[in-house]
Amino acid sequence: MARFLAGFGLASALWGGVLLAVFQGWIALPSEEPEAVEAPPPEEVEVAEDEPTSSMRRRRPRRRPTGSDEVTRTPTGEATTGDDLGENDPRGLDVEGAGGEEQLRSSEIEEGIDRVFPRIRRCLVLVPGDGDASGRLTLKMRIAGSGRVTRVQLRGPAAVTTGEPGDCIQTAVRSMQLRSFDGPDMFVDYPIDLS
């Protein structure tokens, strides 16, 4: 019985000390419902790599530009952009009419591209300075019987085929005028080696 009373007295003293510490503010009790604190949005930081580091020195974060100051990154790799050429679309055949099977000769297509090539070359000036403009650019075209290029697709280096350079090249190719022919639409792939 003496042990029981000694234990009870010790437990009472401990609990009394805890209560005193709580009321004095030395110990904070967890609340039943935590206060909702809205966390600030995380900031993107880059670590400056040009600064020397040591075990006692922390790196300063370098903030990324935001808003209108944001730096755009030049796309890399290969990309295909432009129109769906509709190569698998059904084509009509005028059985009773005088619909022919005429097509343009490759030399005629070559001459047409030669006429717009200076415009295509000027479009390459729009490639950002850090963009890789080397490799093979393939101009894929759908040419109607009227001799107009109705759809254009570009395949090649992403820095050339996307964004402002790609839009410029597509516009230049669409401006190409060839002679009219009596036949179905033609699908032409024209490769250009960029160096």
VOBA-1610 file (N, C-alpha, C; in pm, whole numbers, padded with zeros to 5 digits, always signed):
BEGIN
Met+00081-00117+00000Met+00000+00000+00000Met+00088+00126+00000Ala+00201+00115+00065Ala+00292+00229+00072Ala+00344+00262-00069Arg+00369+00157-00151Arg+00416+00181-00288Arg+00307+00250-00369Phe+00186+00211-00352Phe+00075+00272-00426Phe+00067+00420-00393Leu+00074+00454-00268Leu+00064+00594-00227Leu+00184+00674-00278Ala+00302+00612-00276Ala+00421+00682-00326Ala+00407+00708-00476Gly+00360+00611-00552Gly+00339+00626-00696Gly+00233+00730-00727Phe+00123+00728-00649Phe+00016+00824-00668Phe+00066+00966-00642Gly+00145+00982-00538Gly+00199+01113-00504Gly+00294+01164-00613Leu+00380+01074-00664Leu+00473+01112-00770Leu+00399+01151-00897Ala+00296+01074-00938Ala+00217+01103-01057Ala+00145+01236-01041Ser+00090+01261-00923Ser+00020+01387-00898Ser+00115+01506-00910Ala+00237+01489-00859Ala+00334+01598-00866Ala+00373+01626-01012Leu+00394+01518-01088Leu+00429+01538-01229Leu+00317+01607-01305Trp+00196+01561-01288Trp+00083+01622-01359Trp+00062+01767-01314Gly+00082+01793-01188Gly+00072+01929-01138Gly+00177+02019-01201Gly+00299+01967-01220Gly+00405+02044-01286Gly+00371+02073-01431Val+00314+01974-01499Val+00276+01992-01639Val+00168+02098-01650Leu+00067+02091-01563Leu-00040+02190-01565Leu+00013+02330-01536Leu+00104+02342-01440Leu+00164+02470-01409Leu+00240+02525-01530Ala+00316+02438-01600Ala+00392+02481-01718Ala+00299+02527-01829Val+00186+02460-01846Val+00090+02498-01949Val+00030+02634-01915Phe-00013+02652-01794Phe-00075+02778-01756Phe+00024+02894-01759Gln+00151+02866-01733Gln+00251+02971-01738Gln+00295+03001-01882Gly+00255+02916-01978Gly+00291+02938-02117Gly+00423+02876-02155Trp+00481+02795-02066Trp+00608+02730-02099Trp+00589+02617-02198Ile+00473+02558-02201Ile+00442+02447-02293Ile+00312+02483-02365Ala+00310+02471-02497Ala+00189+02498-02575Ala+00119+02366-02602Leu-00010+02363-02575Leu-00089+02244-02603Leu-00131+02245-02750Pro-00136+02129-02814Pro-00185+02127-02952Pro-00334+02156-02953Ser-00376+02241-03047Ser-00519+02272-03056Ser-00589+02157-03127Glu-00719+02146-03102Glu-00796+02037-03162Glu-00806+02057-03313Glu-00821+02180-03355Glu-00835+02208-03496Glu-00724+02304-03536Pro-00631+02260-03617Pro-00522+02350-03654Pro-00575+02467-03737Glu-00513+02582-03715Glu-00552+02700-03790Glu-00512+02682-03936Ala-00600+02723-04026Ala-00571+02714-04169Ala-00479+02828-04207Val-00361+02794-04243Val-00264+02893-04286Val-00237+02868-04433Glu-00261+02970-04512Glu-00238+02954-04655Glu-00089+02968-04684Ala-00036+02864-04740Ala+00107+02865-04770Ala+00131+02952-04892Pro+00236+03030-04891Pro+00265+03112-05009Pro+00305+03020-05124Pro+00278+03063-05249Pro+00315+02977-05361Pro+00466+02959-05365Pro+00509+02839-05400Pro+00654+02816-05403Pro+00718+02899-05513Glu+00832+02955-05482Glu+00906+03033-05580Glu+01008+02943-05648Glu+01017+02960-05778Glu+01118+02883-05850Glu+01251+02957-05837Val+01349+02884-05801Val+01481+02945-05788Val+01583+02861-05860Glu+01680+02927-05912Glu+01795+02859-05972Glu+01914+02887-05884Val+01996+02789-05867Val+02116+02809-05787Val+02225+02860-05878Ala+02287+02966-05838Ala+02395+03023-05917Ala+02514+02928-05913Glu+02550+02877-06029Glu+02656+02777-06033Glu+02794+02839-06039Asp+02801+02967-06068Asp+02932+03029-06084Asp+02993+03074-05951Glu+02920+03058-05841Glu+02973+03101-05712Glu+03046+02986-05645Pro+03160+03014-05582Pro+03231+02908-05511Pro+03152+02868-05387Thr+03159+02740-05355Thr+03087+02691-05237Thr+03185+02640-05134Ser+03147+02651-05013Ser+03226+02594-04905Ser+03128+02536-04804Ser+03178+02465-04706Ser+03090+02403-04609Ser+03025+02506-04519Met+03078+02625-04510Met+03024+02728-04422Met+02940+02832-04497Arg+02937+02828-04631Arg+02872+02931-04707Arg+02753+02873-04784Arg+02639+02939-04775Arg+02521+02894-04846Arg+02515+02963-04982Arg+02461+02893-05079Arg+02444+02952-05212Arg+02324+03045-05210Arg+02338+03155-05279Arg+02225+03247-05292Arg+02137+03199-05407Pro+02007+03195-05384Pro+01919+03156-05495Pro+01907+03269-05595Arg+01900+03233-05721Arg+01882+03330-05828Arg+01739+03312-05878Arg+01664+03417-05871Arg+01523+03410-05911Arg+01512+03404-06063Arg+01416+03322-06107Arg+01388+03316-06251Arg+01303+03435-06288Pro+01320+03486-06407Pro+01237+03598-06450Pro+01092+03553-06461Thr+01001+03642-06432Thr+00858+03610-06441Thr+00790+03713-06529Gly+00668+03680-06571Gly+00589+03773-06649Gly+00651+03802-06784Ser+00657+03930-06818Ser+00707+03969-06949Ser+00858+03952-06960Asp+00926+03937-06845Asp+01071+03920-06848Asp+01111+03775-06873Glu+01013+03685-06882Glu+01045+03543-06892Glu+01120+03512-07020Val+01222+03433-07008Val+01306+03395-07121Val+01243+03274-07187Thr+01225+03280-07318Thr+01171+03165-07388Thr+01285+03074-07428Arg+01261+02946-07418Arg+01364+02848-07452Arg+01344+02803-07596Thr+01452+02788-07667Thr+01448+02743-07805Thr+01423+02594-07806Pro+01324+02548-07884Pro+01297+02405-07889Pro+01414+02330-07952Thr+01433+02208-07906Thr+01540+02124-07959Thr+01482+01996-08014Gly+01563+01920-08085Gly+01520+01792-08140Gly+01448+01810-08273Glu+01374+01708-08311Glu+01299+01708-08437Glu+01153+01739-08407Ala+01085+01802-08502Ala+00944+01833-08485Ala+00875+01830-08620Thr+00746+01799-08617Thr+00661+01805-08735Thr+00551+01906-08705Thr+00539+02008-08788Thr+00438+02111-08767Thr+00366+02139-08898Gly+00255+02208-08887Gly+00183+02249-09007Gly+00051+02178-09021Asp+00006+02169-09144Asp-00127+02117-09175Asp-00127+01965-09182Asp-00247+01910-09161Asp-00270+01770-09192Asp-00289+01765-09343Leu-00205+01693-09412Leu-00211+01692-09558Leu-00333+01618-09612Gly-00394+01537-09530Gly-00512+01464-09574Gly-00481+01356-09675Glu-00366+01294-09658Glu-00325+01190-09754Glu-00419+01069-09752Asn-00487+01047-09641Asn-00577+00932-09632Asn-00723+00970-09652Asp-00749+01098-09683Asp-00887+01141-09710Asp-00936+01077-09840Pro-01065+01046-09848Pro-01117+00990-09974Pro-01112+01096-10084Arg-01079+01052-10204Arg-01073+01142-10319Arg-01184+01105-10416Gly-01243+01209-10472Gly-01350+01185-10569Gly-01294+01156-10707Leu-01362+01074-10780Leu-01322+01040-10917Leu-01439+01072-11009Asp-01418+01161-11101Asp-01522+01202-11195Asp-01523+01102-11310Val-01608+00999-11299Val-01611+00890-11397Val-01669+00937-11529Glu-01772+01020-11524Glu-01838+01062-11647Glu-01774+01186-11708Gly-01700+01260-11629Gly-01639+01383-11679Gly-01509+01354-11752Ala-01442+01461-11784Ala-01317+01449-11858Ala-01199+01457-11761Gly-01221+01418-11636Gly-01116+01425-11534Gly-00995+01343-11576Gly-00882+01408-11578Gly-00762+01342-11623Gly-00675+01293-11509Glu-00563+01241-11544Glu-00466+01189-11447Glu-00335+01265-11456Glu-00339+01385-11513Glu-00218+01463-11531Glu-00159+01502-11394Gln-00029+01507-11388Gln+00042+01550-11268Gln+00155+01643-11312Leu+00207+01720-11218Leu+00321+01807-11248Leu+00448+01723-11256Arg+00540+01767-11340Arg+00669+01700-11349Arg+00755+01748-11232Ser+00850+01669-11192Ser+00937+01707-11079Ser+01017+01833-11110Ser+01053+01854-11236Ser+01127+01975-11273Ser+01042+02100-11253Glu+00911+02090-11275Glu+00822+02204-11254Glu+00810+02238-11106Ile+00806+02135-11023Ile+00799+02157-10878Ile+00931+02218-10830Glu+01041+02169-10884Glu+01174+02222-10849Glu+01183+02371-10885Glu+01133+02409-11003Glu+01135+02549-11045Glu+01049+02635-10951Gly+00934+02582-10911Gly+00846+02655-10818Gly+00914+02679-10684Ile+00984+02579-10633Ile+01054+02594-10506Ile+01171+02689-10522Asp+01239+02684-10635Asp+01349+02778-10660Asp+01300+02923-10654Arg+01177+02948-10701Arg+01123+03084-10700Arg+01095+03134-10558Val+01055+03045-10467Val+01025+03089-10329Val+01142+03064-10234Phe+01250+03005-10286Phe+01362+02971-10198Phe+01426+03092-10129Pro+01437+03208-10195Pro+01490+03325-10123Pro+01405+03361-10001Arg+01273+03348-10012Arg+01185+03374-09895Arg+01209+03272-09785Ile+01227+03145-09823Ile+01253+03041-09723Ile+01385+03070-09652Arg+01485+03111-09728Arg+01616+03143-09669Arg+01605+03259-09571Arg+01525+03360-09604Arg+01506+03473-09511Arg+01436+03428-09383Cys+01350+03328-09393Cys+01282+03276-09274Cys+01382+03213-09177Leu+01489+03155-09229Leu+01589+03091-09143Leu+01663+03192-09056Val+01659+03320-09094Val+01721+03425-09012Val+01645+03438-08880Leu+01518+03397-08878Leu+01436+03409-08757Leu+01466+03302-08652Val+01548+03203-08687Val+01584+03099-08590Val+01666+03165-08480Pro+01628+03144-08352Pro+01705+03205-08242Pro+01852+03166-08248Gly+01936+03253-08194Gly+02081+03232-08199Gly+02126+03103-08132Asp+02052+03058-08030Asp+02092+02935-07962Asp+02022+02813-08022Gly+01946+02832-08131Gly+01874+02721-08193Gly+01962+02642-08288Asp+01938+02512-08294Asp+02013+02425-08385Asp+01939+02421-08518Ala+01994+02487-08617Ala+01931+02494-08749Ala+02003+02405-08848Ser+02060+02295-08802Ser+02128+02205-08894Ser+02050+02074-08903Gly+02064+02008-09014Gly+01994+01881-09034Gly+01914+01886-09163Arg+01812+01803-09171Arg+01729+01795-09291Arg+01591+01851-09261Leu+01549+01946-09343Leu+01414+02003-09338Leu+01337+01945-09455Thr+01224+01883-09428Thr+01142+01827-09534Thr+01015+01909-09546Leu+00994+01965-09665Leu+00871+02037-09696Leu+00774+01936-09754Lys+00661+01917-09689Lys+00558+01827-09738Lys+00442+01914-09784Met+00399+01895-09909Met+00297+01983-09967Met+00184+01904-10031Arg+00066+01965-10029Arg-00047+01915-10106Arg-00076+02022-10211Ile-00067+01982-10338Ile-00084+02076-10448Ile-00213+02041-10521Ala-00301+02140-10532Ala-00430+02121-10600Ala-00412+02133-10750Gly-00512+02090-10824Gly-00510+02099-10971Gly-00499+02241-11021Ser-00534+02338-10938Ser-00522+02479-10977Ser-00376+02526-10977Gly-00287+02444-10924Gly-00146+02480-10915Gly-00110+02550-10784Arg-00207+02563-10693Arg-00182+02626-10563Arg-00145+02520-10460Val-00054+02558-10369Val-00020+02472-10257Val-00125+02498-10150Thr-00208+02397-10121Thr-00320+02417-10028Thr-00285+02381-09885Arg-00193+02290-09865Arg-00153+02250-09730Arg-00002+02228-09725Val+00057+02266-09610Val+00202+02253-09592Val+00230+02191-09456Gln+00325+02100-09454Gln+00371+02039-09329Gln+00523+02042-09331Leu+00583+02076-09218Leu+00729+02081-09206Leu+00776+01972-09112Arg+00885+01908-09147Arg+00947+01808-09059Arg+01096+01836-09058Gly+01152+01848-08938Gly+01295+01876-08927Gly+01332+01932-08792Pro+01443+02004-08784Pro+01488+02060-08655Pro+01379+02150-08596Ala+01348+02129-08468Ala+01239+02203-08403Ala+01264+02353-08403Ala+01387+02396-08395Ala+01416+02540-08395Ala+01377+02604-08528Val+01369+02524-08635Val+01334+02574-08768Val+01184+02557-08795Thr+01127+02444-08754Thr+00990+02411-08792Thr+00885+02471-08699Thr+00921+02516-08579Thr+00824+02569-08485Thr+00836+02720-08474Gly+00736+02780-08414Gly+00739+02923-08386Gly+00743+03010-08510Glu+00805+03124-08497Glu+00809+03224-08604Glu+00879+03172-08730Pro+00993+03102-08718Pro+01056+03050-08841Pro+00965+02953-08916Gly+00901+02862-08843Gly+00813+02764-08907Gly+00694+02829-08976Asp+00632+02928-08909Asp+00519+02999-08969Asp+00562+03071-09096Cys+00679+03131-09092Cys+00731+03204-09208Cys+00755+03109-09325Ile+00814+02993-09299Ile+00843+02896-09406Ile+00712+02845-09466Gln+00613+02815-09381Gln+00485+02767-09432Gln+00419+02871-09523Thr+00425+02997-09482Thr+00368+03105-09564Thr+00440+03115-09697Ala+00573+03104-09695Ala+00652+03112-09818Ala+00615+02998-09913Val+00602+02877-09861Val+00570+02762-09947Val+00428+02774-10002Arg+00333+02822-09920Arg+00195+02839-09968Arg+00185+02944-10079Ser+00280+03037-10083Ser+00276+03142-10186Ser+00322+03090-10323Met+00374+02969-10326Met+00425+02913-10451Met+00309+02889-10549Gln+00325+02935-10673Gln+00223+02915-10776Gln+00284+02830-10887Leu+00218+02720-10915Leu+00261+02630-11022Leu+00154+02633-11131Arg+00182+02571-11243Arg+00081+02569-11351Arg-00033+02476-11310Ser-00150+02502-11362Ser-00264+02415-11332Ser-00249+02285-11412Phe-00310+02180-11361Phe-00302+02050-11426Phe-00436+01979-11411Asp-00466+01889-11501Asp-00592+01817-11501Asp-00569+01681-11435Gly-00579+01681-11303Gly-00557+01556-11230Gly-00586+01576-11083Pro-00576+01469-11006Pro-00603+01478-10862Pro-00491+01554-10790Asp-00520+01594-10666Asp-00420+01663-10585Asp-00293+01579-10575Met-00181+01650-10572Met-00050+01583-10561Met+00004+01601-10420Phe+00075+01500-10372Phe+00145+01507-10244Phe+00295+01501-10274Val+00367+01604-10229Val+00508+01616-10263Val+00590+01633-10136Asp+00700+01558-10126Asp+00799+01577-10019Asp+00922+01636-10084Tyr+00969+01750-10028Tyr+01087+01813-10083Tyr+01189+01833-09971Pro+01299+01757-09972Pro+01400+01770-09865Pro+01500+01883-09893Ile+01537+01952-09785Ile+01639+02057-09793Ile+01742+02027-09683Asp+01867+02018-09719Asp+01972+01996-09619Asp+02018+02130-09566Leu+02007+02148-09434Leu+02049+02271-09368Leu+02186+02250-09306Ser+02273+02347-09321Ser+02405+02334-09258Ser+02450+02467-09202
//
